[in-house]
Amino acid sequence: MHYCAIRFFRYLACLGIVGAALSGCGGSGDSGNAGGGVTPPAQYSVGGTVSGLSGSGLQLQTGSTTVSVSANGAFTFSPELASGSAYSVSVSAAPANPTQTCTVSNGTGTLSANVTNIAVQCATRSFHITALVSGLVGSGLVLQDDGADNLTVATIGPFVFATAVASGAQYAVAVATQPTQPSQNCAVSNAAGVVGSGDVTVNVVCTTIVVTNNAASVAQLGNTTGETLMQFASFMGERLQYLSQHLTTQVTENCSDPYHAITAGTATYLFTDNDGSGTLTPGDTVVVNLAGCLSQSLADYVTGAVTLTLITPTNPAAAGVTFAANAAITQFQLTGLALTGSLTAQYGAAETLYTALANVGATPLTFTYANGWVAADTVLVSHAQVSKVIDYTQARYTVQIASTFQSQALGGQFAVSTPTPLSGRVNVYPDTGMEVFTGGSSVLRYAAQNILLNEPVSASLDETGGGQFLAVPGLFWEQGINGFAWWEPRAFSIVQPNSRPSYGTIPLAQWNMQVLFTEPQAADPVNGILSTGLDVATPIKLFFNAPVDPSTDAFVFNTAIYYIPGQVAVPAAVTASGPILSLTAQSQLQHGEVYRLASVNRVATSWPTTGAGAFVNYQLTTLNNLVANAAPSPGVAADNQTVHLASAGSISTNSTIVAYAWAQTSGTTVTLSGASAATASFVVPAAAPTGSSLQFTLTVTDANGETDSIPVTVFVLNNLLQPFVYYHAQQMPGVGQTPENATFESPLNGTVSTEFDNVYNLVKFTFNGASLFDQVQIGPGGVAIVPGNYGSSVGNPNFFDVTNLFCGSTYTWTLAIHEALAASDGTIQTFSADFTYQCGNQPSYSGSVRVGSSWPLP
């Protein structure tokens, strides 16, 4: 009724407003409606049935009309639609909680009657569980979801469980089998929950743990890296100490080998004085380039470069020196170890106190081990703070470590710290302190356990981190710490590359006393040589590894190899300060004399409760500031030949030479010319027998009245064409060395044979005398024997050898071949050569070989 009224009103309005303009109402001829109402279209409903619904929020839509469905069963859109209308039913919002997918069937058509056959079928979705694994280096990891669906994982990365889990269902990922080789602990985060509307990712983080099998390796790595950091601080100090004493823009140091008295590589310093102070101050930079430099602090030869930017020390020493710097290391190569990266280091040294500190920040320092004490490995050390303090007045050290290190070989990251600092007597195992190593949740503890008995380390391990520590038998300090706690910067043992002091775990009362170092510093501790030149009044200090009771022993300066009771010797006055003994000769020592500083009793007594005696036997030589050096030219001469005696190389270190005196001491009398000059000369008299020697002495005197003498020998050989070898030693700058040692070999005093070997390119001069057998072998280094200049840097150094001077492989030589001609029988027809020969720390020799040659001698 309402609908018809509206339609009728609109019809009348059209007629009334338009009036006669019938065309404005769409035309004429609507005779069908002239006498009654308009029939509207029929209205029909659209609906159907939902099944499988378990989630919430399902919405269906047709056109602009929607309907929300909350349960299975019938649904109907409202309002109804006119007959002939098209409908298309779809899912406008899928159900959630759980997430479902709903599918519409019979959802489209044109209305001509009510629609009730639309079918909406809903099904719950399933999603995958993914494990994102990191840190895995072991093998055998098995993950499990909800107690089943095992997943074996071999590498890091994402891994998907085979069985998908329905939305709304529980998932629970756990580690069914932990990896081994190495042993690891893998933990799952967000391990359990309810699957929602998408795939689920859980994180599996694996960390290597400490177990019995790798405990020693973990501890060893932690300490060798800590040791190297402390050693580097000391290395920096020893290098800067040298530079401070030779401060120029550029200087090269010949690194010394105290064991063999030879140069062992070089260190070149480039110094930038940024504040113009002329001293090493904060802000200055030093670039150190090392070429096989033997560092006592590192106990190794070093090749590489380091840039040191000096900074203000945090705790400068009250006495001695303190250096601090930021160090940038460029491929530091040691024996079996390369070091690269940056750190901050500080070094302090006084007579009785030593400190070393090193810090590494978040940027790792890279340790690349090739061989040696640690197996091949790449180790990254970060967040490291290490320090060592040695108080020599107590002969004790204290070490603290805190660092993390990541080992490629051990396959994990670990940490080391010393909650109780390690402490002990110098050069001896620690008697107190603890180290803690962690890997993941596991904890390894090393601790000194009995101070009085000095028993082995107490090692205990908590693999799970749950607080249940179990003893780990068979682990010792030398396995874990590898010597670092007892490495001492000034002890004799450290200058031997790759050396580790030997230690025992016997009770303290049975320990042997040990001299750690001396002042002045020992020049050759292996052979017990204290110095190659001490002033006669220099006090000598001996630093022992524990307090000494001087009443238990006595010390003397004697001139024999070993002290014999009752022997005449100069006693030493002794004062003691804990482990430091100061010795002073009670009467005047002689200049230039070789002495032995020896302990009289040489018997250790009860220690440390009452102190102890000690075996001491050091050779030392007293300083002579004046050194005479001379040589004849030629050293072998014929009748009527002029010989020059030259004071070549005579020096006075603290004065000037004011007088020379030549005197003949044996042989046929000659007439000396210039006997009071630096160079004298004489003519070999015809009466001098061939094969005899003419001996002279040069005495030099300086302005202080000190004197020094040296013998000089000339050999007489009337026929210079016959084969001979001549050589003599030069006087060494240090006193106490054997001078000259002139040697002459010819058919006049023995049997001589020669060989010219073109196969091995060697010439041999063999001498067999009444008291001497000698063979001089000469070869230019694997090439034909022809005139030229050769040296030990060319070819194999063993191609030059003098049997009488043989000292192993530590020697250098130069060789000038003037003539070289072989005879048809393989002997030498003509040969002339001059050579020099330096054998270790022995005097330098110079000499000549002549066979059938008149080539003049030098």
C-alpha positions in Angstrom: 0.0 0.0 0.0 2.8 2.4 0.9 4.8 1.5 -2.2 1.8 2.1 -4.5 1.1 5.5 -2.9 4.7 6.7 -3.5 4.5 5.5 -7.1 1.2 7.2 -7.6 2.4 10.4 -6.1 5.4 10.5 -8.5 3.0 9.9 -11.4 0.7 12.8 -10.5 3.7 15.1 -9.9 4.8 14.4 -13.3 1.5 15.3 -14.8 0.9 18.4 -12.6 4.3 20.0 -13.0 4.9 19.4 -16.6 1.3 20.2 -17.6 0.6 20.0 -21.2 4.2 19.2 -21.9 3.6 15.6 -22.1 6.8 14.9 -23.8 8.6 15.8 -20.5 7.2 12.7 -18.9 8.7 10.3 -21.4 6.1 10.1 -24.0 2.4 9.1 -24.3 0.3 6.1 -24.6 0.6 4.6 -21.1 -2.9 3.1 -21.4 -2.0 0.1 -19.3 -1.8 2.1 -16.0 -4.8 4.4 -16.8 -7.2 2.7 -14.5 -5.0 1.1 -11.6 -1.5 0.7 -9.6 1.9 -0.6 -10.8 3.0 -4.1 -9.9 6.5 -4.1 -8.2 9.2 -6.9 -8.9 9.1 -9.9 -6.6 11.7 -10.1 -3.7 13.9 -13.2 -2.9 16.4 -14.1 -0.2 20.0 -15.4 -0.7 21.4 -17.9 1.8 22.9 -21.3 2.4 24.8 -23.5 4.9 28.3 -23.2 6.5 30.1 -26.3 7.6 33.5 -27.1 9.2 33.7 -23.7 10.9 35.8 -23.6 14.1 37.4 -20.2 14.0 35.9 -16.8 14.5 35.4 -13.8 12.3 34.0 -15.4 9.1 32.3 -12.9 6.8 30.5 -13.6 3.6 29.6 -11.0 1.0 27.5 -10.5 -2.1 27.6 -7.1 -3.8 27.7 -4.6 -1.0 25.8 -6.8 1.5 27.7 -8.8 4.1 26.8 -11.4 6.7 28.8 -12.5 9.7 28.8 -16.2 10.5 29.8 -17.5 13.9 28.8 -21.1 13.8 28.0 -23.9 11.4 24.5 -23.9 10.0 22.2 -21.8 7.8 22.9 -18.2 6.9 20.8 -15.6 5.0 21.8 -12.2 3.5 19.5 -9.2 4.4 17.6 -7.5 2.8 16.2 -9.6 0.1 17.0 -8.8 -3.5 14.6 -8.2 -6.4 13.8 -10.9 -8.8 16.3 -10.9 -11.7 19.1 -9.5 -9.5 22.5 -11.2 -9.9 24.3 -12.5 -6.8 27.9 -13.7 -6.2 28.8 -14.9 -2.7 32.4 -14.8 -1.6 34.4 -14.9 1.6 35.4 -11.4 2.6 37.0 -12.3 5.9 38.4 -15.8 6.7 38.1 -17.2 10.2 40.9 -16.9 12.7 41.8 -18.7 16.0 42.3 -21.1 14.3 43.1 -19.7 10.9 40.9 -21.4 8.4 40.3 -21.4 4.6 36.6 -21.4 3.6 35.4 -22.4 0.0 32.1 -21.3 -1.5 30.0 -23.6 -3.7 26.9 -22.6 -5.8 27.7 -19.0 -4.9 26.6 -17.2 -8.1 23.4 -16.8 -10.1 20.3 -14.7 -10.9 17.4 -14.5 -8.6 14.0 -16.0 -9.6 13.3 -17.6 -6.3 14.7 -17.8 -2.8 18.3 -19.3 -2.8 19.2 -21.8 -0.1 21.7 -24.1 -1.6 24.9 -22.0 -1.3 27.5 -24.2 0.5 30.4 -22.7 2.5 33.0 -25.4 3.5 35.7 -24.3 6.1 39.0 -26.2 6.8 41.7 -25.3 9.3 45.1 -24.4 7.8 48.5 -26.0 8.7 51.9 -24.2 8.9 55.5 -25.2 8.9 57.9 -25.1 11.8 61.4 -23.8 10.8 64.5 -24.1 13.0 67.0 -21.4 12.4 70.3 -22.9 13.6 73.4 -20.8 14.4 76.8 -21.6 15.9 76.7 -25.3 15.0 80.2 -26.8 14.3 79.7 -30.3 15.8 77.9 -33.2 14.3 74.8 -35.3 15.2 72.4 -32.5 16.2 68.8 -33.9 16.1 65.8 -31.6 16.8 62.3 -32.8 17.6 58.8 -31.2 17.4 56.2 -32.2 19.9 58.0 -35.3 20.9 58.2 -36.6 17.3 59.0 -35.5 13.8 62.8 -35.7 14.2 64.9 -33.3 12.2 68.7 -34.1 11.7 70.8 -30.9 11.2 74.3 -30.9 9.9 75.1 -27.2 9.3 73.9 -23.7 10.3 70.9 -22.2 8.5 67.1 -22.7 8.4 65.7 -26.2 8.5 62.0 -27.1 8.1 60.2 -29.9 10.0 58.5 -32.3 7.7 55.1 -32.3 9.4 53.1 -29.1 9.3 51.1 -28.1 12.4 47.5 -27.0 12.2 46.7 -23.5 13.3 45.6 -23.4 16.9 47.6 -26.5 17.7 50.6 -26.6 20.0 54.2 -26.9 18.8 57.2 -27.7 21.0 60.7 -27.9 19.6 63.4 -29.5 21.6 66.9 -30.9 21.2 66.7 -34.6 21.0 70.5 -35.2 20.5 73.2 -32.6 21.2 76.1 -32.3 18.8 79.5 -33.8 19.4 83.1 -33.4 18.0 83.2 -30.8 19.5 80.6 -31.2 22.2 78.1 -28.4 22.0 75.0 -27.3 23.8 72.2 -26.1 21.5 69.4 -24.1 23.1 66.0 -23.3 21.5 64.4 -19.9 22.1 60.6 -19.4 21.6 60.6 -23.2 21.6 56.9 -23.8 22.3 53.6 -22.1 21.6 50.4 -22.2 19.6 50.5 -22.0 15.8 48.7 -18.9 14.6 48.2 -17.6 11.1 51.6 -18.3 9.5 54.8 -20.4 9.6 56.7 -20.4 12.9 60.5 -19.9 13.2 62.4 -21.0 16.3 66.0 -20.0 17.0 68.5 -22.7 17.8 71.8 -21.3 19.1 74.7 -23.8 19.6 77.7 -23.1 21.8 80.8 -25.2 22.3 81.1 -26.4 25.9 84.1 -27.5 28.0 84.3 -31.2 28.5 87.0 -33.5 29.8 88.4 -34.1 26.3 88.9 -30.4 25.4 89.5 -28.9 28.8 93.3 -28.8 28.5 93.1 -27.3 25.0 90.6 -24.6 26.1 92.7 -23.6 29.0 95.9 -23.7 27.0 94.5 -21.4 24.3 93.1 -19.0 26.9 96.5 -18.7 28.5 98.8 -18.7 25.5 96.8 -15.7 24.1 96.9 -14.0 27.5 100.6 -14.7 27.7 101.3 -13.3 24.3 99.4 -10.1 25.2 101.6 -9.6 28.3 104.7 -10.5 26.4 103.8 -7.9 23.8 103.6 -5.2 26.4 107.1 -6.1 27.5 108.2 -6.3 23.9 106.9 -2.8 23.4 108.8 -1.6 26.5 112.1 -3.1 25.4 111.8 -1.6 22.0 110.9 1.9 23.3 113.7 1.7 25.9 116.2 1.1 23.1 114.8 4.0 21.0 114.8 6.3 24.0 118.6 5.8 24.2 119.1 6.3 20.5 116.5 8.9 19.8 116.6 10.1 16.2 114.1 10.3 13.3 115.3 6.9 12.0 117.5 4.4 13.7 118.2 0.7 13.2 118.9 -1.6 16.1 120.9 -4.8 15.7 118.9 -7.2 17.9 121.3 -9.3 20.0 121.4 -12.9 20.9 123.0 -13.1 24.4 123.2 -16.8 24.1 125.5 -16.8 21.1 126.9 -13.3 21.2 125.7 -12.6 17.7 123.4 -10.2 16.0 119.9 -11.7 15.6 117.9 -9.6 13.1 117.2 -5.9 13.1 114.5 -3.4 14.3 114.2 -0.2 12.4 112.5 2.7 14.1 110.7 5.7 12.4 110.1 8.3 15.1 107.7 11.3 14.7 108.2 13.9 17.4 104.8 15.5 17.2 105.3 17.9 20.1 109.0 18.7 19.3 110.1 17.8 22.8 113.0 15.6 21.7 111.7 12.9 24.0 109.2 10.1 23.8 106.0 11.8 25.0 102.2 11.1 24.6 101.1 11.9 21.0 104.4 10.8 19.4 104.3 7.9 17.0 106.9 5.2 16.4 106.8 2.7 13.6 108.9 -0.4 14.3 109.8 -2.6 11.3 111.2 -5.9 12.4 113.3 -8.3 10.3 114.0 -11.5 12.3 114.6 -9.5 15.5 115.2 -11.7 18.5 113.0 -10.3 21.3 113.8 -11.4 24.8 110.3 -10.5 26.0 108.7 -12.6 23.3 111.4 -15.3 23.5 111.2 -15.5 19.7 112.4 -14.0 16.5 109.9 -11.4 15.1 109.2 -10.2 11.6 106.6 -7.6 10.8 105.6 -4.1 11.7 103.9 -2.3 14.6 102.8 1.4 14.8 102.9 2.7 18.4 101.0 5.9 19.2 102.2 6.9 22.7 99.6 7.8 25.3 99.7 8.9 28.9 100.4 5.9 31.3 97.6 5.1 33.7 100.0 4.2 36.6 103.5 5.5 35.8 106.3 3.9 37.9 107.9 6.0 40.5 111.3 5.0 39.3 112.6 3.4 36.1 110.6 3.8 32.9 107.0 3.5 32.0 105.7 3.5 28.4 102.1 3.3 27.2 100.8 3.2 23.6 98.0 2.2 21.3 99.6 -0.5 19.0 98.5 -1.3 15.5 100.1 -4.6 14.6 100.7 -5.5 10.9 101.2 -9.3 10.5 103.5 -9.9 13.4 105.2 -13.2 12.6 106.8 -15.3 15.3 107.7 -19.0 15.3 104.4 -20.7 14.6 102.3 -17.6 15.4 101.1 -14.6 13.3 99.5 -11.7 15.1 97.3 -9.0 13.5 95.2 -6.2 15.0 95.2 -3.5 17.6 95.6 -3.2 21.3 96.6 -0.9 24.1 99.7 -1.8 26.1 101.6 -0.4 29.1 105.1 -1.4 30.3 106.9 -0.4 33.5 110.3 -1.4 34.6 112.5 -0.5 37.6 115.2 -2.5 39.3 112.9 -4.4 41.5 109.4 -3.9 40.0 108.0 -4.9 36.6 104.5 -4.4 35.2 102.9 -5.4 31.9 99.3 -4.5 31.0 97.4 -5.1 27.7 93.9 -4.4 26.6 91.9 -5.4 23.5 88.5 -3.9 22.8 85.5 -5.3 20.9 87.5 -5.5 17.6 89.2 -8.8 17.8 93.0 -9.4 17.7 93.7 -12.3 15.4 96.1 -15.1 16.5 97.0 -17.5 13.7 98.8 -20.5 15.0 100.7 -22.7 12.6 102.6 -25.0 14.9 104.4 -25.0 18.2 102.8 -25.3 21.6 99.4 -24.7 20.1 98.0 -26.7 17.2 97.1 -25.0 13.9 94.2 -22.6 14.7 92.8 -19.2 14.1 91.9 -17.5 17.4 90.1 -14.2 17.8 90.7 -12.4 21.1 88.5 -9.6 22.2 87.4 -7.7 25.4 90.8 -8.7 26.9 92.3 -7.2 30.0 95.5 -8.8 31.2 98.2 -7.7 33.6 101.2 -9.0 35.4 103.2 -7.5 38.2 106.5 -8.8 39.5 107.9 -7.6 42.7 111.5 -8.8 42.8 112.0 -7.6 46.4 109.6 -10.4 47.3 110.4 -12.6 44.2 106.7 -12.9 43.6 104.3 -12.2 40.7 100.6 -11.6 40.3 98.6 -12.2 37.1 95.1 -11.2 36.2 93.2 -12.2 33.0 89.8 -11.4 31.6 89.2 -12.1 27.9 87.1 -13.9 25.4 88.6 -16.0 22.6 87.0 -17.7 19.6 88.8 -20.8 18.4 88.4 -22.1 14.9 90.0 -25.5 15.8 87.8 -25.9 19.0 84.8 -24.6 17.2 83.5 -22.1 19.7 83.8 -19.0 21.8 85.2 -19.2 25.3 86.1 -16.9 28.1 88.8 -16.9 30.8 89.0 -14.9 33.9 90.9 -14.9 37.3 88.3 -14.1 40.0 91.2 -14.8 42.4 94.4 -13.5 40.8 97.2 -16.1 40.2 100.1 -15.4 42.4 103.4 -17.2 43.2 107.1 -17.1 43.6 109.0 -16.0 40.5 109.7 -18.7 38.0 107.7 -21.2 40.0 104.1 -22.6 39.7 101.4 -20.4 41.3 100.7 -21.1 44.9 97.4 -19.3 45.1 94.7 -18.1 42.7 92.1 -19.5 40.4 91.2 -19.4 36.7 87.7 -19.9 35.4 87.1 -20.9 31.8 83.6 -20.9 30.4 82.1 -22.2 27.2 78.3 -21.8 26.8 76.9 -22.9 30.2 79.9 -25.1 31.1 82.5 -24.0 33.6 86.1 -25.2 34.1 88.1 -24.2 37.2 91.9 -24.3 37.7 93.2 -23.5 41.2 96.3 -23.9 43.2 95.4 -26.2 46.0 98.3 -26.6 48.5 100.8 -23.8 49.0 103.1 -25.7 51.3 103.4 -28.8 49.2 103.0 -27.1 45.8 100.8 -29.9 44.6 99.5 -30.0 41.0 96.6 -27.9 39.9 93.1 -28.7 41.2 90.8 -28.9 38.1 87.1 -29.3 38.3 84.4 -29.1 35.6 80.7 -28.3 35.5 79.6 -29.3 32.0 76.0 -28.3 32.4 76.5 -25.1 34.4 74.2 -26.4 37.1 76.7 -26.0 39.8 77.8 -29.7 40.0 81.6 -29.6 39.7 83.4 -32.8 39.2 87.2 -33.3 39.5 89.1 -33.6 36.2 92.1 -35.8 37.0 95.4 -35.6 35.1 95.4 -31.9 34.3 98.5 -29.8 35.2 99.4 -26.2 35.0 101.8 -26.7 32.1 98.9 -28.1 30.1 96.6 -25.3 30.7 98.7 -22.2 31.2 101.7 -23.3 29.1 104.2 -21.4 31.1 102.8 -17.9 31.0 102.4 -17.4 34.8 106.1 -18.2 35.3 107.5 -16.5 32.2 109.7 -13.7 33.6 110.8 -10.7 31.5 114.3 -10.6 32.9 115.0 -14.3 33.6 117.8 -16.0 31.7 115.4 -18.7 30.4 113.3 -16.4 28.2 116.0 -15.4 25.7 116.1 -18.9 24.3 113.4 -18.9 21.6 110.5 -21.2 22.2 111.9 -22.1 25.6 109.8 -22.9 28.7 111.3 -23.1 32.1 111.3 -26.5 33.7 109.3 -26.9 36.9 108.5 -29.6 39.4 105.7 -30.1 41.9 107.9 -31.3 44.7 107.5 -29.7 48.1 108.8 -26.2 48.5 111.4 -27.2 51.0 113.1 -29.3 48.3 113.3 -26.6 45.7 116.7 -25.7 44.3 117.7 -22.1 44.5 117.9 -20.3 41.1 119.5 -17.1 40.1 116.9 -15.4 37.9 119.1 -12.6 36.6 122.0 -10.3 37.5 122.8 -6.7 37.4 124.7 -5.8 35.4 122.9 -8.0 32.9 124.4 -11.3 32.0 126.0 -11.4 28.6 125.9 -15.2 28.2 123.9 -17.0 30.8 124.3 -20.4 29.0 128.0 -20.4 29.5 127.9 -18.5 32.8 129.6 -15.4 31.5 128.3 -12.4 33.6 129.8 -9.7 31.5 132.5 -9.0 28.9 133.7 -6.0 30.8 132.8 -4.8 34.3 134.5 -1.9 36.1 136.5 -3.4 38.9 134.4 -1.6 41.5 131.0 -2.5 40.1 128.7 -4.1 42.7 127.1 -7.2 41.4 123.5 -8.0 42.3 122.0 -11.5 42.1 118.2 -11.9 42.0 117.1 -15.2 43.3 113.6 -16.9 43.1 113.1 -16.7 46.8 114.6 -14.9 49.9 118.2 -15.9 50.6 119.9 -16.2 53.9 123.5 -15.0 53.2 124.8 -16.6 56.4 124.4 -20.0 54.7 126.9 -19.3 52.0 129.9 -17.2 51.0 131.0 -15.8 47.6 134.4 -15.1 46.2 136.1 -13.8 43.1 138.8 -16.2 42.0 140.8 -16.8 38.8 140.3 -20.6 38.5 137.5 -22.2 36.6 136.0 -23.5 39.9 136.6 -22.4 43.4 138.7 -24.9 45.5 138.5 -24.5 49.3 141.7 -22.8 50.5 142.4 -21.3 47.2 143.6 -17.7 47.2 140.6 -15.5 46.1 139.1 -12.1 46.6 136.1 -12.5 49.1 132.9 -10.7 48.4 131.1 -8.6 50.9 127.4 -9.6 50.8 124.3 -7.7 51.7 120.8 -9.3 51.4 117.4 -7.8 50.8 115.0 -10.7 50.5 115.9 -12.6 47.3 118.4 -9.9 46.2 122.1 -10.3 47.1 124.6 -7.4 46.5 128.2 -8.5 46.1 131.2 -6.2 46.3 134.9 -7.3 46.1 136.6 -6.6 49.5 139.9 -5.8 47.8 140.9 -4.4 44.4 140.2 -6.6 41.4 142.7 -6.3 38.6 142.1 -4.7 35.2 141.7 -7.0 32.3 141.5 -10.1 34.5 139.1 -13.1 34.0 137.4 -14.0 37.3 134.9 -16.5 38.5 132.2 -15.3 40.9 131.6 -18.5 42.9 129.7 -19.7 45.9 131.9 -21.4 48.4 129.5 -23.9 50.0 127.3 -24.6 47.0 125.0 -26.5 49.2 121.3 -25.8 49.4 119.9 -25.8 52.9 116.4 -25.7 54.3 114.3 -23.1 52.5 112.2 -21.0 52.4 111.8 -21.0 56.2 115.5 -20.2 57.0 116.8 -19.2 53.5 119.2 -21.1 51.4 122.6 -21.2 49.8 122.9 -21.5 46.1 125.3 -22.8 43.5 126.8 -19.7 41.7 129.6 -20.0 39.2 129.7 -17.0 36.8 132.7 -16.0 34.7 133.2 -12.2 34.4 136.0 -10.0 33.0 137.0 -6.7 34.5 136.9 -3.6 32.3 140.1 -2.3 30.7 139.3 0.9 28.9 142.3 0.6 26.7 142.6 -2.1 24.0 145.7 -2.7 21.9 145.2 -4.2 18.4 147.9 -4.7 15.8 148.8 -6.8 12.8 151.9 -7.3 10.6 151.9 -6.6 6.9 152.9 -9.0 5.5 152.5 -11.8 8.1 154.8 -14.1 6.1 158.0 -12.5 4.6 161.2 -13.5 2.9 164.8 -12.4 3.5 165.3 -8.6 2.9 161.6 -8.0 2.7 160.2 -5.0 4.6 157.5 -5.7 7.2 155.2 -3.1 8.7 153.9 -3.5 12.2 150.7 -1.4 12.5 148.7 -0.5 15.6 145.5 -0.8 13.7 142.4 -0.6 15.9 144.0 0.3 19.2 141.4 2.3 21.2 140.8 4.0 24.5 137.1 4.3 25.5 137.6 7.0 28.1 140.8 8.8 27.1 143.4 9.2 24.3 146.4 7.1 23.5 149.6 9.0 24.2 152.3 6.4 23.7 153.2 3.4 21.5 156.0 1.0 22.3 157.2 -1.8 20.0 159.6 -4.4 21.3 161.0 -7.6 19.8 160.5 -10.6 22.2 162.0 -13.5 20.2 163.6 -14.7 17.0 166.5 -13.4 15.0 167.3 -9.9 16.0 166.0 -7.2 13.7 166.4 -3.4 13.6 163.1 -1.7 14.4 162.3 1.6 12.8 159.6 3.8 14.5 159.5 1.7 17.7 157.7 4.5 19.5 155.3 5.3 16.7 151.9 3.7 15.9 153.5 1.9 12.9 157.0 0.4 13.1 158.9 -1.4 10.4 161.9 -3.7 9.9 163.7 -5.6 7.2 163.8 -9.4 7.5 167.5 -10.2 8.1 169.2 -12.8 5.8 170.3 -14.7 8.9 166.6 -15.4 9.8 166.1 -19.2 9.3 163.3 -20.1 6.9 160.3 -21.4 8.9 161.2 -19.4 12.0 159.1 -16.7 13.6 159.9 -13.2 14.7 157.8 -12.0 17.6 157.1 -8.5 18.9 154.9 -6.8 21.5 153.0 -3.6 21.1 152.2 -1.7 24.3 149.9 1.3 24.2 149.4 3.8 27.0 146.5 6.3 27.4 146.4 9.7 29.2 145.0 7.9 32.4 148.1 5.8 32.6 146.4 2.6 31.7 148.3 0.2 29.4 147.5 -2.8 27.3 149.8 -5.1 25.3 149.4 -7.5 22.4 151.8 -9.9 20.7 152.5 -9.8 17.0 154.2 -12.6 15.0 155.9 -12.6 11.6 156.8 -15.9 9.9 159.9 -16.2 7.7 159.7 -18.1 4.4 162.5 -17.6 2.0 160.7 -19.4 -0.9 157.2 -17.8 -1.1 156.3 -20.0 -4.1 156.0 -23.1 -1.9 152.5 -23.8 -0.5 151.5 -22.3 2.9 148.6 -21.1 5.0 148.8 -18.2 7.4 146.2 -16.8 9.7 146.0 -14.9 13.0 143.3 -13.6 15.4 142.4 -10.0 16.0 142.3 -8.6 19.5 138.6 -8.3 20.6 137.3 -5.0 22.0 136.3 -6.9 25.2 139.1 -7.9 27.6 139.9 -11.4 28.5 140.0 -12.7 24.9 143.0 -14.6 23.6 144.9 -12.3 21.2 146.5 -13.1 17.9 146.9 -16.9 18.0 149.0 -16.7 14.9 149.2 -19.9 12.8 151.7 -20.9 10.0 151.4 -24.1 8.0 153.9 -25.2 5.3 156.1 -28.1 4.3 158.7 -26.6 6.7 156.7 -27.7 9.8 154.5 -30.5 8.6 153.1 -32.4 5.6 151.0 -30.5 3.1 148.7 -32.0 0.4 146.4 -30.1 -2.0 143.3 -30.9 -4.0 141.5 -29.0 -6.8 138.0 -30.6 -6.9 136.0 -29.5 -10.0 133.1 -31.7 -9.1 132.2 -30.0 -5.8 134.0 -26.8 -6.7 136.3 -27.0 -3.8 140.0 -26.5 -3.2 141.6 -28.2 -0.2 144.8 -27.4 1.7 145.5 -30.1 4.2 148.2 -29.8 6.8 149.4 -32.5 9.1 152.0 -31.3 11.6 153.5 -32.6 14.8 150.9 -31.1 17.0 148.2 -29.8 14.6 146.0 -31.2 11.8 144.2 -28.6 9.8 142.3 -28.5 6.5 141.2 -25.3 4.8 138.4 -25.9 2.3 137.5 -23.1 0.0 134.6 -22.9 -2.5 132.8 -19.9 -4.0 129.3 -21.3 -3.3 128.4 -24.0 -5.9 130.0 -22.3 -8.9 133.3 -22.8 -10.7 136.5 -21.8 -8.8 137.5 -18.6 -10.5 139.0 -15.3 -9.3 136.5 -13.1 -7.5 135.2 -11.9 -4.2 132.9 -14.2 -2.2 131.2 -14.3 1.2 129.0 -16.3 3.5 125.9 -14.5 2.1 126.6 -16.1 -1.3 125.8 -19.8 -1.6 126.2 -22.2 1.2 128.4 -20.9 4.1 129.8 -24.4 4.6 131.8 -24.0 1.4 134.4 -22.3 3.5 135.8 -24.1 6.5 138.9 -24.1 8.6 139.1 -27.3 10.6 141.3 -25.7 13.3 138.7 -23.0 13.8 135.6 -25.0 13.4 132.7 -23.9 15.6 129.6 -25.4 14.1 127.3 -23.4 11.8 127.6 -20.0 13.5 130.2 -18.3 11.5 130.7 -15.8 8.6 133.5 -15.4 6.1 134.8 -13.4 3.2 137.0 -14.7 0.5 139.1 -13.0 -2.3 140.4 -15.5 -4.9 143.2 -14.0 -6.9 144.5 -17.0 -8.9 143.1 -20.5 -9.4 144.6 -23.2 -11.6 144.4 -27.0 -11.3 147.1 -29.4 -12.0 146.5 -32.4 -14.3 146.6 -34.8 -11.3 143.8 -33.0 -9.5 146.1 -31.1 -7.2 146.5 -27.3 -7.1 149.0 -25.9 -9.6 148.5 -22.2 -8.7 146.2 -20.7 -6.1 146.2 -17.5 -4.1 143.4 -16.3 -1.8 142.9 -14.1 1.3 140.1 -14.6 3.8 138.5 -13.4 7.0 136.7 -15.8 9.3 134.4 -14.9 12.2 133.5 -17.9 14.4 130.6 -17.1 16.9 131.9 -14.9 19.7 135.5 -15.9 19.1 138.0 -13.4 17.7 137.9 -12.5 14.1 140.6 -14.3 12.0 142.3 -13.1 8.8 144.6 -15.1 6.7 146.0 -16.2 3.3 146.5 -19.3 1.2 149.3 -19.5 -1.4 150.2 -22.4 -3.6 152.8 -21.9 -6.4 152.0 -18.2 -6.3 153.9 -15.0 -5.8 150.8 -12.9 -5.3 151.8 -10.4 -2.6 150.4 -10.9 0.9 148.2 -8.1 2.4 
